[in-house]
Amino acid sequence: MKSMSYACGVWVEGVDGKISGSEVRNAINGQVICNVSSAGVDFEAMIEHGRNVGGVALRNMTIHERANAIKNLAKYLLTKKHDLYQISAKTGATKKDSWVDIDGGLATMFSYSGIARREFANEKFIVEGPPEPLSANGSFAGRHILTSKQGVSVHINAFNFPCWGMLEKIAPSLIAGVPVIVKPATVSSYVTQAVVEYIIESKLLPEGSVQLICGGVGDLLDHLNEQDVVTFTGSATTGKKLRSHPNIVDNSIPFNMEADSLNCSILGASVGVEDPEFDLFVQEIITEMTVKAGQKCTAIRRIIVPSVKVEAVTQALKLQLDKVVMGNPAEKDVRMGPLVGRNQCADIRDTVAVLSQHCEVIYGGNDVDMQLVGDGVAQEAFYPPTLLYCEQPLTTNAPHSIEAFGPVSTIMPYDSIEQAVAIARLGRGSLVGSIVTYDDQEATQIIMAAAAFHGRMLVLNRDCAGESTGHGSPLPTLVHGGPGRAGGGEELGGSRAIKHYMQRTAIQGSPTSLMAITREYMAGAITSSTDRHPFRKYFEELVVGESLTTHRRTVTEADIVNFGCLSGDHFYAHFDEIAAKDSLFGQRVAHGYFIISAAAGMFVDPAPGPVLANYGMENLRFVEPVHIGDTIQVKITAKKKIKKDQRPEEKSPTGVVLWDVQVTNQDQVIVALYDILTLVERKE
């Protein structure tokens, strides 16, 4: 196959690609797949194309439109999954490895699409947080909004996840309205290229949304500015070099770094050898050592075990590792394939040689004669699962700072929880740590002491094991990143990942001005009303800030008695005159839920119309008590409108309207505040 970059709307083969650049080989048999070069690519033109073509098109779409495009793209890529599996196998990936990379990437796209459509309004911007009052009389206030950065996001990815690594970054960026330039690691770039070919083929994204660099980045970073974003996944050494690039420093360009780290898993001191947690611990380590041949930034590198259980853990691990079949992933029984390239094998051998000067190799290692299954496999393409033992983990730094990026892990003993935490901290910042225990107090003690050194922590036990995604699986709804050695960045993390590509701006002004800008009503803004009840209006006809003030109603003792009988709520403050007098209320009061029930009866228009259903209630606050004889009145105001996508089973298109509800008494004092959501029919 030919290695090509996709730049400025065309596929570009590197100049003299057949005789220059980097030669990429099949991880299994060593056959040349392609020659990778980005020679001849105009990187400055790529950036301008992204900004002026892709960026403009994306920013003209609403967040929901972008999210739907990502969902539809994921559906399209699902139809190409079989072909991608075949290409992925050339990296040495087993079927399970490819499932994690390909299916995991697509699942992340679906997840982000759902997050965006669920959490954000169908606008081109995001309103964040509640209004902030800035003056005594309420005429001056502030709000925060997020708008799309008007640049590009450059994604520099590691070799181990050529699909997931790209898809988990482009999804939030594109939903945020920022086009991407993807730079995969050279050794597995042909897999990423195949995915991008399908993305372009689908025509589901505007031109310029996604561009691809196969090969070096040349002077790309020199042409970025303050509107651009860089994200990096890979080694800490490379990440630090890129982060200190003069142009990135001079322009304060956001740089998110997710670096390989020496993650740990701790077996709780309370776990017995016969407990389910002991087997779970062993299995988790085996999984992390063998999936992707241990080539994972989240893999378990340090196995922290109570001293009295070191022998039991070691024997259990050896027993399981003996069962691991290595060879050509095409063979049915093969559980672990080769490393992605010969250079990786050489690096691991050199690193294990260094580690062996500080730790004892107790299984595997450089001198093992591996039994490989399948045709066309070579010893130099593989590295065996390897265990080391560090007897004094608190007195040597090597296993806490030197990482063999493959199926290599080190067992470390501890004599107390404090020691276990101290060992974990020596990693100086990790993406993930796990604790296997059924003792929640033990888990709490470890997490509270070690959380500051980790981006994510898993507590694994018999209760959650059946559905747990495991130590090494980042999830789109949770932060992926970590402090210190792990890079200090945060990927994923639900809506936070989308917001990462947007600019947060504080807007100050009058409530009416802020309402016009944000398209959300806020207290103090000038409202409007018509002779027509707002519940008689279709979604398009409603205007944010449109309100209705109802008739009045006097609350009687009969109301309280009847509501108490209906609801079964006979709380003393409603029925016991003497007890109520001695309470903070001073006299009997109406039920809070009676007040909001009565309010609904006052503002609802009962006849059939565009309002189809009450969607729910939010932010309910009972501010002041309502006594017998008080008179209440309701003001309901259209606060926010959210246009919904019409599903096939729905008869008509709809939108959700969020209403601000204020209930006041005869003195115009607010007694209750809340929001209600209604499902309203659209005309279109």
C-alpha positions in Angstrom: 0.0 0.0 0.0 1.1 3.6 -0.5 1.6 5.8 2.5 -0.1 9.2 1.9 -1.0 12.3 3.9 -4.3 14.1 3.4 -3.7 17.8 3.1 -5.8 20.7 1.8 -8.4 18.4 0.3 -6.1 16.0 -1.6 -4.1 12.9 -0.9 -0.4 13.5 -1.1 2.3 10.9 -1.5 5.6 11.9 0.0 8.2 13.1 -2.5 10.3 10.2 -3.6 8.3 8.1 -1.2 9.7 4.8 -2.7 13.3 5.5 -1.8 13.1 7.9 1.2 11.4 8.2 4.5 10.8 5.5 7.0 10.3 1.9 6.0 7.4 0.3 7.9 7.2 -3.5 8.1 4.6 -6.1 9.0 5.1 -6.8 12.7 4.6 -10.6 12.2 6.7 -11.5 9.1 8.8 -8.4 8.5 7.5 -7.7 5.0 7.6 -4.1 3.9 4.1 -2.5 4.1 5.0 1.0 3.0 7.5 3.7 3.0 6.4 6.7 5.1 7.3 10.3 4.2 5.7 13.6 4.5 8.2 15.3 2.2 6.5 17.8 0.0 3.6 18.5 2.3 2.9 22.2 2.9 2.3 22.3 6.6 1.4 26.0 6.7 -1.1 25.5 4.0 -2.6 22.6 6.0 -3.2 24.9 9.0 -4.7 27.6 6.9 -7.0 25.1 5.1 -8.2 23.8 8.5 -8.8 27.3 9.9 -10.4 28.9 6.8 -12.3 25.9 5.3 -12.9 23.2 8.0 -13.2 25.6 10.9 -15.6 28.0 9.2 -17.8 25.1 8.1 -17.8 23.5 11.6 -18.6 26.8 13.4 -21.6 27.3 11.1 -23.0 24.1 12.5 -24.7 23.8 15.9 -23.2 21.5 18.6 -26.0 19.0 18.0 -25.3 19.0 14.3 -21.6 18.3 14.8 -22.5 15.6 17.4 -24.8 13.9 14.9 -22.1 14.0 12.2 -19.8 12.2 14.6 -22.5 9.6 15.4 -23.2 9.0 11.7 -19.5 8.8 11.0 -19.1 6.1 13.7 -22.0 4.2 12.1 -20.3 4.4 8.7 -16.9 3.2 10.2 -18.7 0.3 11.7 -19.4 -1.0 8.2 -15.7 -1.0 7.5 -14.7 -2.7 10.7 -13.8 -6.1 9.0 -11.3 -4.4 6.7 -9.8 -2.4 9.6 -9.3 -5.6 11.6 -7.3 -7.1 8.7 -5.1 -4.0 8.5 -4.7 -3.8 12.3 -3.5 -7.5 12.4 -0.3 -6.3 10.5 0.7 -4.4 13.7 0.8 -7.7 15.6 -2.6 -7.2 17.1 -4.7 -10.2 18.1 -8.5 -10.0 17.5 -8.9 -8.8 21.1 -6.3 -6.1 20.7 -8.0 -4.9 17.5 -11.3 -4.9 19.3 -9.9 -2.6 22.0 -8.5 -0.3 19.4 -11.2 -0.2 16.7 -14.4 -0.9 18.6 -13.2 1.1 21.5 -12.5 4.1 19.3 -16.0 3.9 17.7 -17.7 3.5 21.1 -15.9 6.7 22.2 -17.4 8.5 19.2 -20.9 7.4 20.0 -20.3 8.3 23.7 -19.2 11.9 22.9 -22.1 12.4 20.5 -24.5 11.4 23.3 -22.7 13.6 25.8 -22.9 16.7 23.6 -26.6 16.2 22.7 -27.5 15.5 26.3 -25.5 18.1 28.1 -25.4 21.1 25.7 -28.1 23.2 24.0 -28.5 23.0 20.3 -26.5 26.2 19.8 -23.1 27.1 18.4 -21.8 27.9 21.8 -22.0 26.7 25.4 -23.4 28.7 28.4 -21.6 27.5 31.5 -22.7 27.8 35.0 -25.4 30.0 36.6 -25.6 33.8 36.3 -23.3 35.7 38.7 -24.9 38.8 40.3 -22.4 41.6 40.4 -24.4 44.5 41.8 -26.6 45.2 44.8 -29.7 46.0 42.8 -29.3 43.3 40.1 -28.8 45.6 37.1 -25.2 44.3 36.5 -24.4 40.6 36.2 -22.0 38.2 34.6 -22.1 34.8 32.8 -19.5 32.5 31.3 -19.8 31.3 27.7 -17.6 28.9 25.6 -17.0 29.5 21.9 -15.0 27.5 19.4 -11.4 28.4 19.1 -10.8 29.7 15.6 -7.8 27.6 14.9 -6.9 23.9 14.5 -6.1 21.1 16.9 -3.0 19.1 16.2 -3.1 15.6 17.5 0.2 13.8 17.8 -0.5 10.2 18.7 1.4 7.1 19.9 1.9 3.9 17.9 -0.1 1.5 20.2 -3.6 2.6 19.4 -3.7 3.9 15.8 -7.6 3.9 15.7 -8.7 4.7 19.3 -5.9 7.2 19.8 -7.1 9.3 16.9 -10.9 8.9 17.3 -11.0 9.7 21.0 -9.3 13.0 20.2 -11.1 14.1 17.1 -14.6 13.5 18.4 -14.5 16.2 21.2 -12.5 18.5 19.0 -14.9 18.4 16.0 -18.0 18.7 18.3 -16.3 21.8 19.8 -16.1 23.2 16.3 -12.3 22.9 15.8 -10.9 21.0 12.8 -8.1 18.5 13.4 -4.7 17.7 11.9 -3.8 14.1 12.9 -0.2 13.0 13.1 0.0 9.2 14.0 3.2 7.4 15.0 5.0 6.3 11.8 5.2 2.6 12.6 1.4 2.1 12.7 0.4 5.1 10.6 -1.0 2.9 7.8 -3.9 1.8 10.1 -4.7 5.5 10.9 -4.5 6.3 7.2 -7.0 3.6 6.4 -9.5 5.1 8.9 -9.0 8.6 7.5 -9.6 7.3 4.0 -13.0 6.0 5.2 -13.7 9.3 6.9 -13.1 11.2 3.7 -14.9 8.7 1.7 -18.0 9.0 3.9 -18.4 12.8 3.1 -20.1 13.1 6.5 -17.8 15.9 7.7 -17.1 19.2 6.0 -14.0 19.4 4.0 -11.0 20.6 6.1 -12.4 19.0 9.3 -9.8 16.2 9.3 -6.3 16.2 7.8 -3.6 13.6 8.1 0.2 13.7 8.3 2.0 10.4 7.7 5.6 11.1 8.4 7.4 13.9 10.2 5.7 17.2 11.2 8.4 19.4 9.6 7.8 23.1 10.5 4.1 22.5 11.4 4.5 23.7 15.0 6.2 27.0 13.8 2.9 28.1 12.1 0.5 27.6 15.0 -0.9 30.5 17.0 -2.9 31.3 20.1 -6.2 29.9 18.6 -4.7 26.5 18.0 -4.4 23.5 20.4 -1.9 20.7 20.6 -2.5 17.3 22.2 0.2 14.7 22.6 0.2 11.0 23.5 3.5 9.1 23.8 6.8 9.1 25.7 7.4 11.7 28.4 10.7 12.6 26.7 9.2 13.4 23.4 6.3 15.2 25.0 8.6 17.5 27.0 10.5 18.3 23.9 7.4 19.3 22.0 5.9 21.2 24.9 9.0 23.4 25.1 8.9 24.3 21.4 9.6 28.0 21.2 6.4 28.9 19.3 4.2 26.9 21.7 5.8 28.7 24.6 5.8 32.1 23.1 2.1 32.0 22.1 0.9 30.1 25.2 -0.6 27.4 22.9 -2.6 24.9 25.0 -0.6 21.7 25.1 -2.3 18.6 26.6 0.2 15.8 27.3 -0.7 12.2 28.1 2.6 10.3 28.7 3.4 6.7 29.5 3.7 6.1 33.2 4.7 3.4 35.6 1.2 2.5 36.8 0.7 0.2 39.7 -1.8 -2.3 41.1 -1.9 -2.9 44.8 -3.2 -6.1 46.4 -4.9 -5.3 49.7 -3.4 -6.6 52.9 -6.8 -7.9 53.8 -7.0 -10.2 50.8 -6.5 -13.9 51.5 -5.2 -16.4 48.9 -8.6 -18.1 48.8 -10.5 -14.9 48.3 -12.0 -14.0 44.9 -10.0 -10.8 45.0 -6.7 -12.8 44.9 -7.7 -14.4 41.6 -9.0 -11.0 40.3 -5.7 -9.4 41.1 -3.7 -12.1 39.2 -6.0 -12.0 36.2 -5.9 -8.2 36.0 -2.1 -8.3 35.8 -2.1 -11.1 33.2 -4.5 -9.1 31.1 -2.4 -5.9 31.3 0.8 -7.8 30.5 -0.6 -9.5 27.4 -3.2 -7.2 25.8 -1.4 -5.3 23.0 1.7 -7.2 24.2 1.8 -4.9 27.1 2.2 -1.9 24.8 -0.2 0.3 26.7 0.3 3.6 28.5 -2.0 2.3 31.2 -0.5 -1.1 31.6 0.5 -2.3 35.1 4.3 -1.9 35.5 4.5 -2.2 39.3 2.8 -5.0 41.2 2.6 -4.0 44.9 2.0 -7.0 47.1 2.0 -7.7 50.9 5.3 -9.3 51.7 3.7 -12.4 53.1 1.9 -13.0 49.8 4.8 -12.4 47.4 5.4 -16.1 46.9 1.7 -16.9 46.3 1.3 -14.1 43.8 4.5 -15.0 42.0 3.5 -18.6 41.6 0.0 -17.8 40.5 1.3 -15.3 37.9 3.8 -17.9 36.6 1.1 -20.5 36.3 -1.1 -18.2 34.2 1.8 -16.9 32.1 2.8 -20.4 31.2 -0.6 -20.7 29.5 -0.1 -17.7 27.3 0.3 -18.8 23.7 2.4 -16.5 21.6 2.6 -16.3 17.8 0.8 -15.2 14.7 -2.5 -13.5 15.8 -4.2 -15.2 12.9 -3.9 -18.5 14.8 -7.0 -19.4 16.9 -5.2 -20.0 20.2 -2.7 -17.2 20.1 -3.2 -14.8 23.0 -0.3 -12.5 22.5 1.3 -11.3 19.2 4.6 -9.6 18.3 5.5 -6.1 19.3 4.6 -3.5 16.7 8.2 -3.2 15.4 11.7 -4.6 15.7 12.9 -1.4 17.2 10.4 -1.8 20.1 11.8 -5.3 20.7 15.3 -3.9 20.8 14.3 -1.1 23.2 12.7 -3.5 25.6 15.7 -5.8 25.6 18.0 -2.9 26.4 15.6 -1.7 29.1 15.2 -5.1 30.8 19.0 -5.4 30.8 19.2 -2.1 32.7 16.4 -3.1 35.1 18.0 -6.5 35.8 20.9 -4.6 37.4 18.5 -3.4 40.1 15.9 -6.2 40.1 15.9 -10.0 39.7 14.4 -11.5 36.6 12.1 -14.3 37.9 10.2 -15.1 34.7 10.9 -14.5 31.0 13.6 -12.1 30.2 16.0 -11.6 27.4 17.4 -15.1 27.2 14.1 -17.1 26.9 13.7 -19.3 23.9 10.1 -18.5 23.0 7.7 -21.2 21.7 5.8 -19.4 18.8 2.8 -20.6 17.0 2.0 -20.1 13.3 3.9 -19.6 10.0 6.2 -16.8 9.2 7.0 -15.7 12.8 10.4 -14.8 13.9 11.9 -14.7 17.4 13.2 -11.1 17.0 9.6 -9.9 16.5 8.5 -11.0 20.0 9.3 -10.4 23.6 8.1 -12.8 26.3 6.0 -11.9 29.2 8.6 -11.0 31.9 8.4 -10.6 35.6 11.0 -8.9 37.8 11.3 -8.8 41.5 12.5 -5.8 43.5 13.1 -6.8 47.0 13.7 -3.2 48.4 11.4 -1.0 46.3 11.8 2.0 48.7 15.6 2.1 48.3 16.0 2.0 44.5 14.6 4.3 41.9 15.1 2.2 38.8 11.7 0.3 38.6 9.9 3.6 39.4 11.5 5.6 36.7 12.6 3.1 33.9 9.8 1.7 31.8 10.0 -1.3 29.5 7.1 -0.6 27.1 5.9 -4.1 26.6 4.9 -7.2 28.6 7.1 -6.5 31.5 6.1 -5.9 35.2 7.9 -5.8 38.5 6.7 -7.3 41.8 7.3 -5.2 44.9 6.6 -6.2 48.5 5.2 -4.0 51.3 4.7 -4.5 55.0 2.1 -1.8 55.7 -0.5 0.3 53.9 1.7 3.3 54.4 4.6 1.5 52.6 2.3 0.5 49.8 1.3 4.1 49.3 4.9 5.2 49.5 5.9 2.8 46.8 3.0 3.9 44.6 4.0 7.5 45.0 7.5 6.8 43.7 6.1 6.6 40.2 5.9 10.4 40.5 2.6 10.6 38.7 0.6 7.9 37.0 -2.3 7.6 34.6 -3.9 4.9 36.6 -3.6 2.9 39.8 -5.7 0.0 41.0 -6.5 -1.5 44.4 -7.8 -5.0 44.7 -9.6 -5.5 48.0 -13.0 -6.3 49.5 -12.2 -4.0 52.5 -13.6 -0.6 51.7 -11.8 1.0 54.7 -8.5 -0.3 53.2 -9.4 1.0 49.8 -10.4 4.4 51.2 -7.1 4.7 53.1 -5.0 4.0 50.0 -7.0 6.2 47.7 -7.0 9.2 50.0 -3.2 8.9 50.4 -2.4 8.2 46.8 -5.1 9.9 44.7 -3.0 13.1 44.3 -0.4 11.0 42.3 -2.9 9.5 39.9 -5.3 10.5 37.2 -7.6 7.6 37.8 -7.9 4.9 40.4 -9.9 1.6 40.2 -11.2 -0.3 43.2 -11.7 -3.9 42.1 -13.5 -6.6 44.0 -16.1 -9.4 43.7 -19.0 -6.9 43.6 -18.0 -5.0 40.4 -15.6 -7.5 38.7 -18.4 -8.8 36.4 -18.9 -5.4 34.8 -15.6 -3.7 35.5 -13.9 -2.4 32.4 -10.5 -3.1 34.1 -7.4 -1.3 35.2 -6.2 -0.3 31.7 -9.4 0.9 30.0 -9.8 4.7 29.8 -13.4 5.7 29.4 -14.8 8.8 27.6 -16.8 9.9 30.6 -13.8 9.9 32.9 -10.6 11.8 33.0 -7.6 10.1 31.3 -4.4 11.7 32.3 -2.3 12.2 35.4 0.2 14.4 37.1 3.9 14.5 36.9 5.5 11.8 34.8 2.0 11.1 33.3 2.2 14.5 31.6 0.0 16.7 33.7 -2.8 16.7 31.1 -6.3 15.5 30.9 -7.9 13.7 28.0 -11.5 12.5 27.7 -13.4 13.4 30.8 -16.9 13.8 29.3 -18.0 17.3 28.5 -14.6 18.6 29.8 -12.9 17.2 26.8 -15.2 19.2 24.4 -14.7 22.4 26.4 -10.9 21.9 26.2 -11.1 23.0 22.5 -13.2 26.1 23.3 -12.4 29.5 24.8 -14.1 30.3 28.1 -15.1 34.0 28.3 -16.8 36.0 31.1 -19.5 38.2 29.7 -20.6 41.2 31.8 -23.6 43.5 31.4 -27.3 44.0 32.2 -29.4 40.9 32.6 -31.4 41.8 29.5 -28.2 42.1 27.4 -26.9 38.8 28.8 -30.2 37.1 28.0 -29.9 38.3 24.4 -26.3 37.0 24.1 -26.7 33.7 25.8 -30.3 33.0 24.7 -31.1 32.1 28.2 -33.4 34.1 30.5 -32.0 35.2 33.9 -33.5 37.0 36.8 -33.7 40.7 36.3 -34.0 40.6 32.5 -36.8 42.4 30.9 -39.6 40.0 30.0 -42.3 40.1 27.4 -45.9 38.8 27.2 -48.7 38.6 24.7 -52.4 37.9 24.9 -51.8 34.4 23.9 -51.0 31.8 26.5 -47.4 30.6 26.0 -48.6 27.0 26.2 -50.7 27.6 23.1 -47.5 28.4 21.1 -45.3 26.1 19.0 -41.6 25.8 19.8 -40.6 28.2 17.0 -43.2 30.8 18.2 -41.9 31.0 21.8 -39.4 33.7 22.6 -36.8 33.4 25.4 -37.9 35.9 28.0 -41.6 35.5 27.2 -43.6 35.2 30.5 -47.0 34.7 32.0 -48.2 36.0 35.3 -51.2 34.1 36.6 -54.2 34.9 38.7 -54.0 34.7 42.5 -55.0 32.0 44.9 -55.5 32.1 48.6 -54.4 29.1 50.6 -57.0 27.7 53.0 -57.0 25.2 55.9 -59.1 23.0 53.7 -56.3 22.9 51.1 -53.8 21.7 53.7 -56.2 19.1 55.1 -57.2 17.8 51.7 -53.6 17.6 50.4 -52.5 15.8 53.6 -55.2 13.2 53.1 -54.4 12.8 49.4 -50.6 12.6 49.9 -50.5 10.9 53.3 -48.1 13.6 54.5 -49.3 14.6 58.0 -46.1 16.3 59.2 -46.7 18.2 62.4 -46.0 21.6 60.9 -49.1 21.2 58.7 -51.5 19.7 61.3 -50.4 20.3 64.9 -51.1 23.9 65.9 -49.2 23.7 69.2 -46.1 22.0 67.8 -46.1 24.3 64.8 -46.2 27.3 67.1 -43.1 26.1 68.9 -41.3 25.4 65.6 -39.2 27.7 63.4 -42.4 28.4 61.4 -44.4 29.9 64.3 -47.7 28.6 63.0 -49.1 25.9 60.6 -47.8 26.1 57.1 -48.9 24.6 53.7 -47.1 21.6 52.3 -44.3 22.7 49.9 -45.5 20.2 47.3 -49.0 21.6 47.6 -47.6 25.0 46.6 -46.0 23.7 43.4 -49.0 21.6 42.6 -51.3 24.6 43.1 -48.8 26.6 41.0 -49.1 24.1 38.1 -52.8 24.4 38.2 -52.5 28.2 37.9 -50.1 28.3 34.9 -51.1 25.3 32.9 -53.5 25.8 30.0 -55.6 22.6 30.1 -56.7 22.3 26.5 -54.8 20.1 24.0 -52.1 22.1 22.2 -48.4 22.2 21.3 -47.2 21.4 24.8 -47.1 17.6 24.8 -45.7 16.7 28.2 -44.0 17.8 31.4 -40.4 16.7 31.0 -39.4 17.2 34.6 -38.5 19.6 37.3 -35.1 21.0 38.4 -33.5 23.2 41.0 -36.6 23.3 43.4 -36.2 25.6 46.4 -38.8 26.4 49.0 -37.7 29.9 50.0 -40.4 31.1 52.5 -43.3 29.3 54.2 -46.8 29.8 53.1 -49.3 30.1 55.9 -53.1 29.6 56.0 -54.6 32.7 54.5 -51.6 33.7 52.4 -52.3 34.4 48.7 -49.9 33.1 46.1 -49.3 34.1 42.4 -47.0 32.5 39.7 -44.8 34.0 37.1 -43.5 31.5 34.5 -40.9 32.6 31.9 -39.4 30.8 28.9 -35.8 30.4 30.1 -34.1 28.3 27.4 -35.1 26.4 24.2 -33.4 23.1 23.1 -34.3 21.9 19.6 -34.5 18.0 19.5 -33.7 15.7 16.7 -36.8 13.8 15.5 -36.6 10.1 16.0 -38.2 7.7 13.5 -40.9 6.6 15.9 -42.0 10.2 16.8 -45.0 11.6 15.0 -43.8 15.1 15.0 -40.6 17.1 15.6 -40.3 18.6 19.1 -38.1 20.7 21.3 -37.6 21.1 25.0 -38.5 24.4 26.7 -37.0 25.2 30.1 -39.3 27.5 32.1 -38.3 29.6 35.1 -41.1 29.5 37.7 -41.4 31.9 40.6 -44.1 31.6 43.2 -44.7 34.8 45.3 -47.0 35.7 48.2 -49.2 38.7 48.7 -46.2 40.8 49.7 -44.4 39.9 46.4 -41.9 37.8 48.4 -40.7 34.7 46.6 -41.9 31.5 48.4 -40.7 28.9 45.8 -38.3 28.8 42.8 -37.8 26.1 40.3 -37.5 25.2 36.6 -39.8 22.9 34.7 -39.2 21.4 31.3 -41.9 20.8 28.7 -41.8 18.9 25.5 -43.2 21.2 22.8 -44.2 20.4 19.3 -42.4 22.1 16.4 -44.2 23.3 13.3 -41.4 22.3 10.8 
